[in-house]
Amino acid sequence: MEAGAGLGRLWSAYAVSTYGTWIAFGAFPLIAVRVLDSSPFEVSLLEASGLAVAAVAAFPLGPWVDRRPKRPVMVAMDLARFLAMASVPVAYVLGVLSYPHLVVVAVLSGTAGIAFTAASGAYLKHLVRGDRLLAANGRFEGTRWMATAVGPPLGGALIALFGPVVTVTAAAGGFLLSALGILRIRGGDVAAPRDPATGLRRAEVLGGWRLILGDPALRRLFLNSILVGGLITAASPLLAVLLLGEYRMPAWQYGLAFGIPALGGFAGARLSARLVQRYGRYRVMAVSGWLRSLFPLGLAFVHPGLTGLLTVILVESLLITSMGVFTPICAAERLHRTPADRAARVLSAWTVSSRLLQAALMVTWGVLATLTSPLAAITASGVLLLATPLLLPARANLSAPAPVAPADEASAA
């Protein structure tokens, strides 16, 4: 099978699972509140524990994925997510659904998701070479933002009509369809050499971070990305509390406030490669990286009423459009600077670090909002984001070739 056909089927599988994930967005908190009568703290703990515990559980997965063919790993992770999500409606029908069950499902789904992301990224590098990586990453990023725009409103309609449990069932079906789509891919695969007589070594487990920290461009991209993602994620639940709680914004307006801006992410992702072709990779990365750190401060001026809704839509649209431009460039640069047989461990280390920081900042910002107010905590996040572009790679870092993997890392593989 030609690389184009394999890429198309990989993208189709990604699209199905991504749309399923976003259709189920908000279903778990609703189940926790309406079915299990969970407290607000338990709902927050459910989301944070899913991020943190899954990240810790996925810690050794990078080298494990590197040493195996990627398509079987992706299929296995899709099936694991399908079984975990499908257990929720089964337990509900049997009358045994519980809060710990939801936590376990969140952890299992998150862990499998990290492994799937690592395997699919490594396989994408195998399918697509050179300058085509940016366009391919833009295609995947655009799909993610379209799913973000369409999924939550559609999921909200399904929840209103059939309840959150049915919506989780639909998401589980998306993972099953994704696995079936990946099984249709034919052709070669990629796996690092491995010695069946040896297990994972410490150097392999830490190898992703060694490669990231050993490359000046990757190191700065890594620090910038996880800090920006962490600060934005920390403010997101507080914005929901502010708009839906203090400002009494109707649910349909809240959906519009985040559905419409996601279209900007789709547009930015589709334009990313064209902008790089016209203006150069470094300039586009620098400008979009600065802009995505400036716009969140606009949320400090949100207030009740229609103008407040329009402010959120404008700020989020500008932010997400900038992210849509920046993310494919970052993803392509990361893959470009990573050896093919170590891509999975780099992607795994990146995701694990990001999830752990997001969980920690969510808890920290929840405490800050309790001591002050949600708006004050959101403003603090926006102020701190202003400093993050200082971590973006310099032009010289991007121009320099990627360093060769250390000898101990190569021997451990």
JOJO-V698841 format. One line per field, one symbol per residue. ss: DSSP state (H for helix, E for strand, C for the rest). burial: # if it has 24 or more other ideal C-beta (glycine too) atoms within 12 Angstrom, else .. Layout:
ss=???
burial=???
This chain:
ss=CCHHHHHHHHHHHHHHHHHHHHHCCCHHHHHHHHHCCCCHHHHHHHHHHHHHHHHHHCCCHHHHHHCCCHHHHHHHHHHHHHHHHHHHHHHHHHCCCCHHHHHHHHHHHHHHHHHHHHHHHHHHHHHCCCCHHHHHHHHHHHHHHHHHHHHHHHHHHHHHHHCHHHHHHHHHHHHHHHHHHHHCCCCCCCCCCCCCCCCCCHHHHCHHHHHHHHCHHHHHHHHHHHHHHHHHHHHHHHHHHHHHHHCCCCHHHHHHHHHHHHHHHHHHHHHHHHHHHHHCHHHHHHHHHHHHHHHHHHHHHCCCCHHHHHHHHHHHHHHHHHHHHHHHHHHHHHHHCCCHHHHHHHHHHHHHHHHHHHHHHHHHHHHHHHHCCHHHHHHHHHHHHCCHHHHCCCHHHHHCCCCCCCHHHHHHC
burial=..#..##.########################..##.#....#############.###############.##########.######.##....#.#.############################....########################.##...#################.##..#...####.......#..##########################################..#.#...#####################.##....#..#################.#.....##.###.####################################################.##....##.######.###.##.###...##...#..#...#..##
